[in-house]
Amino acid sequence: MYINWRERLNQHPYLWQLSNWPLIPFNEIPAKKRRGYLRNQTIVSHVLSGKTFSAIATEYNLSEGSIHKIMSRCLAGDDTDDPPLSKALIPHFRRSNYNRKSPLPSLTNSIGAQGAFSALLDRVPGLRRHLDEHILADVTDQAWGQNIKANVFHSTLLAFLEQNDWPHDCYPYTEVLRGYESCRLYLNKRRHELELDIISKHDREIRVLDRVKSDPTAYSEIQIDHHCVDTPSSVLLEFEGRIQAQRVDRISLLVARDVATTVNLSYVFILNSKPNQYEILICIDRIYQPWKRIEFRTPGFKYIPGAGYPSENLFCLESAPAIGRVLLDNALENTANSVRSHITSADYLGATFSAGIPKLPKDRNWIEFAFKILCEGSHMFKSTSGTGPADPTRESVKNSKKPPIISLTALEEFIEMSLANENAKPRATLKHLTPLTDLEYLLSSAYIPRLPINNAQALVSSTRRARARIHFNENGQPYINFCYRKYRGKSLYKICLNQKYADFEFDENDIRWVTVLDSNYSSVGKAYAPKSWQSHPHSTRTRKFIHDLRKKLKADIKNNLTWYFNYLLEHKELPGRAREIVRVYREFTNQSYQFTPTLSSYHQDTYISTDDDWLDDSEFPEWSSEYFGEDDEDASI
């Protein structure tokens, strides 16, 4: 039975409170209709609060009948149906499907085509059922079905009309496009409705419908690229008892992303303008290294429900998925022999290396899309560099003279939060599933090759393997050249008589020594760098920086690592130097290259004391005869 809006309010008194009406997100309302929606909402609130129709009509320059019509649209209707309420406040909202009452247009009686397509489906016997069967066959992937597109669907409509002797002087033959646009809209609408019906019939089982057969499955292709984050930051340095805020230049970010599911697989913070070859390898290995949540120290930062990375709980090393193809650009660090061999080697990743076409990143569009989303968030900060010199959001000259408010800690936590949360946001390209949900479904149901357990364990380890020729000095002592320095040790005596080359393993986070291997790749001992490089852990990047700087300044140095840190402190005013101070500090204190940084590593960059004892030369380890001298001559790589 039909009831008016007053009777609806009497039957449901809670509707007198506008706060009990369902809320429509303002961003889901078309921009052109938001002003009218807000006006109608205000009018309804006045009516519910008891204000007279005449006062409301005078205030908004409307008739009392118009106000009555707004209330009826929201509340009136059949007592067994739910009223539209807030939906009816949207201007031109149609409560029910339009039913054409006039005849269909013809060549002799052209009266407009509004609602003509829906009327055609109702007036031609069997037409609606015939079209729905074609759509259902496509959605359910029937062997006799077709891969329906709009033009094919439109041809099916016209063929059915021909078979049923539909007059050629009647709609749709009266239109230039023969009702093509209405046919296309009906196809998209019914396809979506039938897909939802199928999911509900199977108890809403999570699965991807009609996935295109040519699309890659999970881990068949991953894209890796780096991006210079568009926001400088600041760090606090204590120097000679005074705490100073220093501007830190922009950092770089390496991200690995799966093409099929758009999942962010791993990332690496790089306190430099661009990565090197070892940091590319770290980004690849972190795809398999366990990830754990961190405790954000920045107010307001938090993970959304379901946020994370696949290595958290979607697979273990015994069932790690194998990667089929790795897509990179043609940067020098990406095409290095170490990167190429690490990707293609049967002992490690065993994937296909693809560097793509130079200066044409179209094959890596998904990783570029990830950086686009990240930039939209980083551009909210006042210290952003923007997209270019002409960007109006670029940091002003006034603010650029001061250290940015955002700290390096907050910036890194923002990136961690953004990438993890992006994995838990539904995507239209995945049928409104989240990337992690889609990946979990594919890992459990689709055929995805698995990585051998030995390969997975090798990827989780931070050690790398290399080979160098064995040389002898004037005293007949064997040594190998690695990263500009000579490495010596008793272990080289054990293999130098049987082989000309030495295979060795090294920790990319600490190259003070290497582990020498025999022909069977078993450890025979260690070889050590000179004494002046033994005071603190350091990476190949730091070694190369010091080597180049010493060569440029022609400096005579006893302790290279301490000298380099002090040199950075003397030039700390430069943004690039402040960034390098943070990187070296983390490296010397063994806080670098952690997939899940510890809490200590996240506050050390905000406050770094340069007067601590960890820079004291007295902390050199005891010198051993196993080092075979203190020669610090330069060596070729």
MIDREN-757326 format. One line per 4 residues: their letters; for each residue x, y, z of C-alpha. Coordinates in steps of 0.5 Angstrom, whole numbers. Layout:
! MIDREN-757326
A = X:Y:Z ~ ...
! end
This chain:
! MIDREN-757326
MYIN = 0:0:0 ~ 2:7:-2 ~ 4:12:4 ~ 6:19:4
WRER = 12:22:7 ~ 9:24:14 ~ 6:17:15 ~ 13:14:13
LNQH = 16:18:19 ~ 10:16:24 ~ 11:9:22 ~ 19:10:23
PYLW = 20:15:28 ~ 28:14:28 ~ 28:18:21 ~ 26:24:24
QLSN = 33:25:26 ~ 37:26:20 ~ 43:23:23 ~ 40:16:22
WPLI = 39:17:15 ~ 45:13:11 ~ 51:17:9 ~ 53:18:2
PFNE = 60:20:1 ~ 61:27:-1 ~ 66:25:-6 ~ 62:19:-10
IPAK = 57:25:-12 ~ 58:28:-19 ~ 61:35:-18 ~ 56:38:-22
KRRG = 50:35:-17 ~ 54:37:-10 ~ 51:44:-9 ~ 44:41:-11
YLRN = 45:35:-6 ~ 47:40:0 ~ 41:45:-1 ~ 36:39:-1
QTIV = 40:36:5 ~ 39:43:8 ~ 32:43:7 ~ 30:36:9
SHVL = 34:38:16 ~ 29:44:17 ~ 23:40:15 ~ 25:35:20
SGKT = 27:40:26 ~ 20:43:25 ~ 21:49:21 ~ 14:51:17
FSAI = 14:50:9 ~ 13:58:8 ~ 19:60:12 ~ 23:55:8
ATEY = 20:57:1 ~ 22:64:3 ~ 29:63:5 ~ 31:58:-1
NLSE = 26:62:-6 ~ 22:55:-8 ~ 15:54:-8 ~ 12:50:-2
GSIH = 10:44:-7 ~ 17:44:-9 ~ 19:42:-2 ~ 13:37:-1
KIMS = 16:34:-7 ~ 23:33:-4 ~ 20:30:2 ~ 16:25:-2
RCLA = 22:23:-6 ~ 26:21:0 ~ 20:18:4 ~ 14:16:0
GDDT = 12:10:-3 ~ 10:3:-2 ~ 10:1:6 ~ 13:-6:4
DDPP = 19:-2:0 ~ 25:1:3 ~ 25:9:2 ~ 31:12:-2
LSKA = 32:17:4 ~ 39:20:2 ~ 40:18:-5 ~ 33:22:-7
LIPH = 37:28:-5 ~ 42:28:-11 ~ 39:32:-16 ~ 35:28:-22
FRRS = 36:22:-18 ~ 31:17:-21 ~ 27:12:-16 ~ 25:7:-21
NYNR = 27:5:-28 ~ 24:9:-33 ~ 18:6:-37 ~ 16:9:-44
KSPL = 9:9:-45 ~ 8:12:-51 ~ 10:8:-58 ~ 17:7:-60
PSLT = 19:12:-65 ~ 18:11:-73 ~ 20:14:-79 ~ 13:17:-80
NSIG = 12:19:-72 ~ 19:21:-69 ~ 17:23:-62 ~ 24:22:-59
AQGA = 28:16:-57 ~ 28:16:-49 ~ 27:10:-46 ~ 26:6:-53
FSAL = 31:1:-52 ~ 28:-1:-45 ~ 21:-1:-49 ~ 24:-5:-54
LDRV = 27:-11:-50 ~ 20:-11:-47 ~ 16:-11:-53 ~ 20:-16:-57
PGLR = 18:-23:-55 ~ 25:-27:-52 ~ 30:-21:-54 ~ 32:-20:-47
RHLD = 33:-27:-45 ~ 37:-28:-52 ~ 41:-22:-50 ~ 42:-24:-43
EHIL = 44:-32:-45 ~ 50:-29:-49 ~ 52:-25:-44 ~ 52:-30:-39
ADVT = 55:-35:-43 ~ 61:-30:-44 ~ 61:-29:-36 ~ 61:-36:-34
DQAW = 66:-38:-39 ~ 62:-43:-43 ~ 65:-47:-49 ~ 60:-45:-54
GQNI = 60:-37:-51 ~ 63:-32:-55 ~ 68:-26:-52 ~ 63:-21:-53
KANV = 65:-14:-55 ~ 60:-8:-56 ~ 60:-8:-63 ~ 59:-16:-63
FHST = 53:-15:-58 ~ 50:-10:-62 ~ 50:-14:-68 ~ 47:-20:-64
LLAF = 41:-15:-63 ~ 40:-13:-70 ~ 40:-21:-72 ~ 35:-23:-67
LEQN = 31:-17:-70 ~ 32:-19:-77 ~ 30:-26:-75 ~ 23:-24:-72
DWPH = 21:-19:-78 ~ 22:-13:-74 ~ 19:-7:-78 ~ 25:-3:-81
DCYP = 21:3:-80 ~ 21:3:-73 ~ 26:4:-67 ~ 32:2:-67
YTEV = 32:3:-75 ~ 30:10:-74 ~ 37:12:-71 ~ 44:13:-74
LRGY = 47:9:-70 ~ 42:4:-69 ~ 41:4:-62 ~ 49:2:-61
ESCR = 50:7:-55 ~ 44:4:-51 ~ 46:-3:-53 ~ 53:-2:-50
LYLN = 51:1:-44 ~ 46:-5:-43 ~ 52:-10:-44 ~ 56:-7:-39
KRRH = 51:-6:-34 ~ 48:-13:-35 ~ 55:-16:-35 ~ 57:-13:-28
ELEL = 50:-15:-25 ~ 51:-23:-27 ~ 58:-23:-24 ~ 55:-21:-18
DIIS = 50:-26:-18 ~ 55:-31:-19 ~ 59:-29:-13 ~ 53:-29:-9
KHDR = 51:-36:-11 ~ 58:-39:-9 ~ 57:-36:-2 ~ 61:-30:-4
EIRV = 67:-34:-5 ~ 73:-30:-7 ~ 75:-31:-14 ~ 77:-27:-20
LDRV = 72:-28:-26 ~ 74:-28:-33 ~ 81:-26:-32 ~ 84:-25:-39
KSDP = 88:-31:-41 ~ 94:-27:-44 ~ 95:-24:-38 ~ 101:-26:-34
TAYS = 99:-30:-27 ~ 102:-28:-20 ~ 110:-28:-20 ~ 111:-29:-28
EIQI = 113:-22:-29 ~ 116:-17:-24 ~ 118:-10:-25 ~ 123:-6:-21
DHHC = 125:1:-22 ~ 128:7:-17 ~ 125:14:-16 ~ 128:20:-13
VDTP = 123:22:-7 ~ 120:29:-8 ~ 121:31:-1 ~ 127:33:2
SSVL = 127:32:10 ~ 131:34:16 ~ 136:31:21 ~ 138:33:28
LEFE = 146:33:29 ~ 150:34:35 ~ 156:37:34 ~ 161:39:40
GRIQ = 155:39:45 ~ 150:43:40 ~ 144:40:37 ~ 143:43:30
AQRV = 138:41:25 ~ 141:40:18 ~ 137:39:11 ~ 138:32:8
DRIS = 137:32:1 ~ 132:27:-3 ~ 133:20:-2 ~ 132:15:-7
LLVA = 127:9:-7 ~ 127:2:-10 ~ 121:-2:-11 ~ 119:-9:-14
RDVA = 112:-10:-16 ~ 108:-16:-19 ~ 105:-14:-26 ~ 99:-19:-25
TTVN = 96:-17:-18 ~ 100:-10:-18 ~ 102:-12:-11 ~ 108:-8:-8
LSYV = 113:-14:-7 ~ 119:-11:-3 ~ 123:-4:-3 ~ 129:-1:-1
FILN = 131:6:2 ~ 137:9:-1 ~ 140:15:2 ~ 143:17:-5
SKPN = 141:20:-11 ~ 141:13:-15 ~ 142:6:-13 ~ 148:1:-14
QYEI = 148:-6:-17 ~ 148:-9:-10 ~ 142:-5:-8 ~ 138:-8:-14
LICI = 140:-15:-11 ~ 138:-13:-4 ~ 131:-11:-7 ~ 130:-18:-11
DRIY = 132:-22:-5 ~ 127:-18:0 ~ 122:-21:-4 ~ 123:-27:0
QPWK = 126:-24:6 ~ 120:-24:12 ~ 117:-18:13 ~ 114:-15:20
RIEF = 110:-9:22 ~ 114:-3:25 ~ 111:1:31 ~ 110:8:28
RTPG = 113:14:32 ~ 110:19:27 ~ 103:21:30 ~ 97:19:25
FKYI = 101:14:22 ~ 98:7:22 ~ 97:1:18 ~ 90:0:15
PGAG = 87:-7:16 ~ 90:-12:11 ~ 96:-8:10 ~ 103:-12:9
YPSE = 107:-15:4 ~ 107:-22:1 ~ 113:-25:5 ~ 109:-23:11
NLFC = 105:-29:11 ~ 103:-31:4 ~ 108:-36:3 ~ 114:-39:7
LESA = 121:-41:4 ~ 119:-48:3 ~ 113:-46:-2 ~ 116:-39:-5
PAIG = 114:-38:-12 ~ 119:-37:-17 ~ 119:-31:-21 ~ 119:-32:-29
RVLL = 121:-25:-32 ~ 124:-19:-29 ~ 123:-12:-32 ~ 128:-7:-31
DNAL = 131:-1:-35 ~ 137:0:-38 ~ 141:4:-33 ~ 148:2:-32
ENTA = 147:-1:-25 ~ 141:-5:-28 ~ 145:-8:-33 ~ 151:-10:-29
NSVR = 154:-17:-29 ~ 152:-19:-22 ~ 145:-17:-23 ~ 144:-20:-29
SHIT = 148:-27:-27 ~ 144:-26:-20 ~ 137:-26:-24 ~ 139:-32:-29
SADY = 143:-36:-25 ~ 140:-43:-23 ~ 143:-43:-16 ~ 139:-36:-15
LGAT = 133:-33:-18 ~ 133:-37:-25 ~ 129:-32:-28 ~ 129:-28:-35
FSAG = 133:-22:-35 ~ 129:-16:-39 ~ 132:-9:-40 ~ 127:-7:-45
IPKL = 128:-1:-50 ~ 132:5:-48 ~ 128:11:-46 ~ 122:7:-47
PKDR = 119:5:-40 ~ 112:3:-43 ~ 113:-4:-41 ~ 114:-2:-34
NWIE = 108:2:-33 ~ 105:-1:-27 ~ 112:1:-23 ~ 111:8:-26
FAFK = 104:8:-23 ~ 106:6:-16 ~ 111:12:-16 ~ 105:16:-19
ILCE = 101:14:-13 ~ 107:15:-8 ~ 108:22:-11 ~ 101:24:-10
GSHM = 102:23:-2 ~ 109:26:-2 ~ 107:33:-5 ~ 102:34:1
FKST = 109:36:5 ~ 111:43:4 ~ 118:41:3 ~ 116:38:-4
SGTG = 120:39:-10 ~ 114:38:-14 ~ 114:35:-21 ~ 119:41:-24
PADP = 121:48:-23 ~ 114:51:-25 ~ 110:46:-20 ~ 106:51:-16
TRES = 107:46:-10 ~ 114:47:-10 ~ 118:49:-4 ~ 118:56:-3
VKNS = 124:60:-3 ~ 123:62:4 ~ 122:55:7 ~ 128:53:3
KKPP = 132:57:7 ~ 131:53:13 ~ 131:45:15 ~ 124:42:13
IISL = 119:40:18 ~ 119:33:16 ~ 124:29:19 ~ 128:23:15
TALE = 124:18:20 ~ 117:21:18 ~ 119:21:11 ~ 121:13:11
EFIE = 115:11:16 ~ 111:15:11 ~ 114:11:5 ~ 113:4:9
MSLA = 106:6:11 ~ 104:8:4 ~ 107:2:0 ~ 104:-3:5
NENA = 97:0:5 ~ 97:0:-2 ~ 97:-7:-2 ~ 90:-7:2
KPRA = 86:-3:-2 ~ 81:-5:-7 ~ 82:-4:-15 ~ 78:-4:-20
TLKH = 82:-8:-25 ~ 82:-14:-20 ~ 74:-14:-20 ~ 75:-10:-13
LTPL = 79:-14:-10 ~ 85:-12:-6 ~ 92:-14:-9 ~ 94:-18:-3
TDLE = 87:-22:-3 ~ 88:-23:-11 ~ 95:-26:-10 ~ 93:-30:-4
YLLS = 88:-33:-9 ~ 92:-34:-14 ~ 98:-38:-10 ~ 93:-43:-7
SAYI = 89:-44:-14 ~ 93:-43:-20 ~ 99:-46:-22 ~ 105:-42:-20
PRLP = 112:-46:-21 ~ 116:-46:-14 ~ 123:-44:-12 ~ 127:-50:-10
INNA = 129:-49:-2 ~ 136:-48:-3 ~ 135:-42:-8 ~ 130:-39:-3
QALV = 135:-40:3 ~ 141:-37:-2 ~ 136:-31:-3 ~ 135:-30:4
SSTR = 142:-29:6 ~ 146:-23:5 ~ 152:-26:2 ~ 154:-25:-5
RARA = 159:-30:-9 ~ 165:-27:-13 ~ 171:-29:-16 ~ 178:-26:-16
RIHF = 185:-28:-19 ~ 190:-30:-14 ~ 197:-26:-14 ~ 203:-26:-10
NENG = 207:-20:-8 ~ 215:-20:-7 ~ 215:-24:-1 ~ 211:-30:-4
QPYI = 205:-28:0 ~ 198:-29:-4 ~ 193:-24:-4 ~ 186:-22:-8
NFCY = 184:-16:-11 ~ 177:-14:-8 ~ 174:-7:-8 ~ 180:-3:-9
RKYR = 184:-7:-4 ~ 188:-13:-3 ~ 186:-18:2 ~ 190:-23:5
GKSL = 189:-29:10 ~ 192:-36:11 ~ 186:-39:7 ~ 189:-37:1
YKIC = 195:-41:2 ~ 191:-47:2 ~ 188:-46:-5 ~ 194:-42:-9
LNQK = 198:-48:-11 ~ 192:-52:-14 ~ 188:-46:-17 ~ 189:-39:-20
YADF = 183:-36:-18 ~ 179:-36:-12 ~ 172:-36:-11 ~ 170:-33:-4
EFDE = 163:-30:-1 ~ 162:-23:2 ~ 157:-20:6 ~ 155:-14:2
NDIR = 154:-10:9 ~ 161:-11:12 ~ 167:-13:7 ~ 172:-12:12
WVTV = 173:-20:10 ~ 171:-25:5 ~ 170:-32:6 ~ 175:-36:1
LDSN = 172:-43:-2 ~ 175:-49:-5 ~ 173:-52:-12 ~ 167:-55:-8
YSSV = 165:-49:-5 ~ 167:-51:2 ~ 169:-45:6 ~ 177:-46:8
GKAY = 178:-39:12 ~ 178:-32:11 ~ 182:-27:8 ~ 182:-20:11
APKS = 182:-13:8 ~ 188:-8:11 ~ 188:-6:18 ~ 186:1:17
WQSH = 179:-2:14 ~ 178:-6:20 ~ 175:-1:25 ~ 167:-1:23
PHST = 163:-5:18 ~ 162:-2:11 ~ 159:-3:4 ~ 162:-3:-3
RTRK = 159:4:-4 ~ 163:7:2 ~ 169:4:0 ~ 168:7:-7
FIHD = 167:14:-4 ~ 173:14:0 ~ 177:11:-5 ~ 175:16:-10
LRKK = 176:22:-5 ~ 183:20:-3 ~ 185:20:-10 ~ 182:27:-11
LKAD = 185:30:-5 ~ 191:25:-5 ~ 191:25:3 ~ 195:20:7
IKNN = 190:17:12 ~ 191:12:18 ~ 184:10:19 ~ 180:11:13
LTWY = 173:10:16 ~ 174:15:21 ~ 177:20:17 ~ 171:20:12
FNYL = 166:21:17 ~ 170:27:20 ~ 171:30:13 ~ 163:29:12
LEHK = 162:33:19 ~ 166:39:16 ~ 162:39:10 ~ 155:38:14
ELPG = 152:44:11 ~ 151:41:4 ~ 144:37:4 ~ 148:32:0
RARE = 153:31:6 ~ 148:31:11 ~ 145:25:8 ~ 151:21:7
IVRV = 153:22:15 ~ 146:19:16 ~ 148:13:11 ~ 155:12:14
YREF = 152:13:21 ~ 147:7:20 ~ 152:3:16 ~ 158:4:22
TNQS = 153:2:27 ~ 150:-4:23 ~ 143:-1:22 ~ 143:-1:14
YQFT = 139:-6:9 ~ 134:-9:14 ~ 128:-10:11 ~ 124:-9:18
PTLS = 128:-3:21 ~ 129:-4:28 ~ 126:2:33 ~ 133:4:34
SYHQ = 135:5:27 ~ 129:9:26 ~ 130:14:32 ~ 138:14:31
DTYI = 137:18:24 ~ 133:24:28 ~ 139:25:33 ~ 146:23:31
STDD = 151:25:36 ~ 158:25:33 ~ 162:25:40 ~ 160:18:42
DWLD = 166:13:43 ~ 164:9:37 ~ 169:14:33 ~ 175:12:37
DSEF = 181:9:34 ~ 182:5:40 ~ 176:1:38 ~ 181:-3:33
PEWS = 180:-10:33 ~ 187:-14:36 ~ 191:-14:30 ~ 193:-22:28
SEYF = 199:-25:24 ~ 193:-28:20 ~ 192:-21:17 ~ 199:-22:14
GEDD = 202:-14:14 ~ 198:-8:14 ~ 200:-6:7 ~ 194:-1:5
EDAS = 196:0:-3 ~ 191:1:-8 ~ 188:-5:-12 ~ 184:-6:-18
I = 177:-8:-18
! end
